[in-house]
């Protein structure tokens, strides 16, 4: 197997759904399906045995649903030592028919790397897998709006707004661009500064706001309505 391939397992309780997903992925030369399962318990077992880069998993399944399985996978991942020079593995992309606020908030808080509505899976699945495999968060525009509403319902964000306003103008721009998925070199090019300087800004932002991972940046930016969510 080519080392540059993105290894994926598909987890859904209906075989016809897995077959459809597999057909969509068959055209992507950089993605290979290495396993399939029918519920969250299968996902845990397959992840341990095959160590895939991305687990594409249905939200609603018998025995163990996608949300519970995502939480369990994150517990296991927390105890794993992963080589720093290798791509992250066992990242979760959840498939759902739901656009309700609470579903999306719970998935992000559980550690999902992204979520994709089944209605657009045929068009966006490949890009979503590539995004999640790269360590970024895949959020559809329509889902971003629902997620922002859900986060606002769960917690007031006046404090976050006040903390954001204490950042310098340059730090605010860097925070927003990190949340949007830009890399340090891309941010540096946009701001005419070096990637090392971008990392320094990220370190300052982390110290001021307690943000560590890009997921934290996305949640923070969504609560304040900083992300583009047109479409």
Secondary structure, 3 states (H helix, E strand, C coil): CCCCCEEEEEECCCHHHHHHHHHHHCCCCCEEEEEEECCHHHHHHHHHHHCCCEEEEECCCCCCCHHHHHHHHHHHHHCCCCCCCCCCCCEEEEEECCCCHHHHHHHHHHCCCEEEEHHHHHHHHHHHHHHHHCCCCECCHHHHHHHHHHHHHHCCCHHHHHHHHCCCHHHHHHHHHHHCCCCHHHHHHHHCCCHHHHHHHHHHHHHHHCCCCHHHHHHHHHHCCCCCCCC
